Amino acid sequence: MRNPLIPMAFVLTLLPAPLAAAAPPGENLVVEGIPEVPEELAAQIARYQNARTAFLYEWHPEARELLVGTRFGDTYQVHHVAAPGAARTQLTFFEEPVACAAYVPTDPDRLVICRDVGGSEYHQLFLLDLSDGSTRMLSDGSSKNSGPTFDNAGERFAYTSTRRNGADLDLYLMDPADPAGERLLLEVEGRWGISEWSPDDTQLLAYRYVSVNEVQLHVVDVKRGKSRPLAKPKKGARAVAYRGGQWTPDGTAIHVISDRDSAFMRFGVMDVKRGEFTPLSVDEPWDVTDFDVTDDGTLAAYVLNEGGRGALHLLDLTSGEELPAPELPVGQVSGLLFRPGTRELCFRQATDRTPGDLYTLAVGEGDVQRWTTSEVGGLNADAFPETEITSYPTFDEVEGAPRQIPLLITRPDAERFPGKRPVLIRIHGGPEAQAKPGFLGSRAYLINDLGIAYLQPNVRGSTGYGREYRNLDNAELREDSVKDIGALLDWIATQPDLDPERVAVYGGSYGGYMVLASLVHYSDRLRCGIDYVGISNFVTFLENTKPYRVDNRRVEYGDERDPAMREHLLAISPTTRAGEIAVPLFVSQGANDPRVPASESHQIVEQVRQGGQTVWYLLATDEGHGFRKKPNRDYMTNVTTLFLQTFLLDEPEGETP
């Protein structure tokens, strides 16, 4: 079951302000301290807000057809694609985006879909009849539920739900034709998920997510409702993470990604009885990020994350030999899924100049075929800038030399924009995430038309560079990642084409914390900051995030219930030092955010304003952890543009353009 993230557009631009002004799109947006957006500004930005993308839900169970997600209106909905290059036929028309969709294998005229309300992420399951468009809710209407994982017989599906106590994701079984007869399969503690049914449908492969460094695999006996771990950690040994999981046809082993006995995530096979793991992917110092295996277990496809670029690999599982893979344009490859019973692989690819679209490859039979062609709003995508992958030195050392922090930088054209250019630093969230080169969309206007340099550092704690690098920001080491931003400001000052006097920081979620912390420590070196659904106080964040998330967040950030750790978390929280933020701040937030509660934004806005500093605040009452609805997202983009126009793009005193 695929649950791709719905992409969110982000755009920045600058235009002269005419007399007319554009108001917020509706009463769902609460606006504080934000000037009206000039209509001409909004109209110009609109050209960059209409790029589309597509992602795969699954193959049709009986035909060579795809079930995909894309947006033609305000939200992402389910579409059907009958052949390569065929039109996307819309199947759902809800106000809220659809997060998952799966055919009922025994009756492809019905789908099981999931969607939430207002970005709450408390997804409910629905049975959709394609013959008349009618829907029927299958879940309880209030708990958090995962998407369905159907058994091989196609008669019932497994899913997880917080129904029992609101915190633990228990395992359930349901026949969509008889939802009242569902069965609680297994009561658990913590965040559990389901990977796949065994070939004979007697067992489920499930996982428990403890942290980015520890993901446990379990086999669940469906008849008895009992589970056992596949690999018990040895006493004193470090935790191990597993990703994915697919049974071999004989049911004796599973294919999986793991960092077992390695600093990097490798694709391999694991014996179900003995728990032994044998790596199969190429021996490279990069993470494997995705994989799929054919139904007959003879062919695997996997993606290697080569410093942020996705490389497709094909592996003959019978001989163990790598097979020739097509030379794809440099970019991101994800969402691998073989068509049932075949060697035809579907995958999603995005590059600097193309949004994410779906392609297929019949391994050993033909060339890559493109199934979707997503528009870029009438723009000339060939003119979009390309991103360079480089690095910069930071404050500490590795083997006697400065540690290097990976950096993505997209520079404006030097002939059109000579001299030192203003800089926007975008810090990713997570922190277990990675900035990667890909389609810039509306950000291309920022670079091509405004001449702003766009920098994306992968500060310590980022994924993609091994376990040791990923752990460098844990608990007491949290502010070391903030020091990496200080080192980036030092590096900017050494670059002949970057202006150290005009630098802004932008980030969402954990990246929002990084923005606020950077403003606390480096206000004298920054012009302004943009905090998007960010953490402002680690203690209040941990006390108020949803119960099903809190335990694994404590593993990453520290346990606020421990007095010493609580003192440390308060000391490094931006609210503790909000008075030191001495530059303008723009904060945007979804009122229904289950991850970073809206109270995190409310309190930093109030405290920075009390210090006499300018704060623009945007609250969407129908959004959660990020703006998913196009009108809301577009307005936030317009305000962001106006904010940077006002506080970043003027020349330093004493200089002329």
Secondary structure, 3 states (H helix, E strand, C coil): CCCCCCCCCCCCCCCCCCCCEECCCCCCEEEECCCCEEHHHHHHHHCCCCECCEEEEEECCCCCCEEEEECCCCCCEEEEECCCCCCEEECCCCCCCEEEEEEECCEEEEEEEEECCCCCCCCEEEEEECCCCCEEECCCCCCCECCCEECCCCCCEEEEECCCCCCCCEEEEEECCEEEEEEEEECCCCEEEEEEECCCCCEEEEEEEEECCEEEEEEEECCCCEEEECCCCCCCCCCCCEEEEEECCCCCEEEEEECCCCCCCEEEEEECCCCCEEECCCCCCCEEEEEEECCCCCEEEEEEEECCEEEEEEEECCCCCEECCCCCCCEEEEEEEECCCCCEEEEEEEECCCCCEEEEEECCCCCCEECCCCCECCCCHHHCCCCEEEEEEEEEEECCEEEEEEEEEECCCCCCCCCCEEEEEEECCCCCCCCCCCCCCCHHHHHHCCCCEEEEECCCCCCCCCHHHHCCCCHHHHHHHHHHHHHHHHHHCCCCCEEEEEEEEEEECHHHHHHHHHHHHHHHHCCEEEEECCCCCHHHHHHHCCHHHHHHHHHHHCCCCCHHHHHHHHHHCHHHHHHHCCCCEEEEEECCCCCCCHHHHHHHHHHHHHCCCCEEEEEECCCCCCCCCHHHHHHHHHHHHHHHHHHCCCCCCCCCC
